[in-house]
Amino acid sequence: MISLKTHPAEKSLFGQSKWWGEPDMPDDLDWPEVTINDENGEPYSDPLTFVCQIRCNDIAMLDPEGLLPHEGMLYFFAALDYFLGDIDSPVYPGMGQWNPDYFKVLYSPTCDQLHTHHLYYPDGTTATRAAESITFAPSDEADDGLRLLGYPYIEDVRETMPDMLSLLQIDENDDWHLTFHDCGELYFLITPQHLLNRLWQQTTCYLFSL
């Protein structure tokens, strides 16, 4: 298990592990979107929130079992706008297991030929939060913060989603105004077999709150 600590960025984090900000992806990966209907029932696409990118080489020494790739980049996206304070967001994924449209895990086998994907509001201002750098350290199942691997910290989630590893565990954070109702956590979950076979499309998201 690997803990994540984030820190305000003092320089560009292009091609590095980072939380928030804008993803640095190759041409064959697109920013995931969810299709929703407006008040007239007309469908339109809404981008998922970019959560983080993990440069796999950064965590290789902390993953001796090789559960995660040790090369390339992992990307996490989720419909987090509501939980970041936008209570008028048209997308609310709800409690428990999320619809697959509301999250996405992407992977690039290399960190070469990446370019930054930008997202802007109609007035031209950036629609993403300020990027933060990430440091990694060994962790255990008693860690209720940001974490890669291991089983979910919350016992109810372990019982409801048995034998699934927590690919990424996200706790509430006052600095980000990130809340999951009441002492909640969000989990990107995957079975060990799917993880070893790099079947990222088999990941699921589960939101727990008291």
Salt bridges, closest charged atoms under 4 A:
GLU22 OE1 - HIS118 ND1 2.96
ASP24 OD2 - LYS18 NZ 3.05
ASP27 OD1 - HIS115 ND1 3.04
ASP58 OD1 - ARG55 NH2 2.92
ASP63 OD2 - HIS70 NE2 2.98
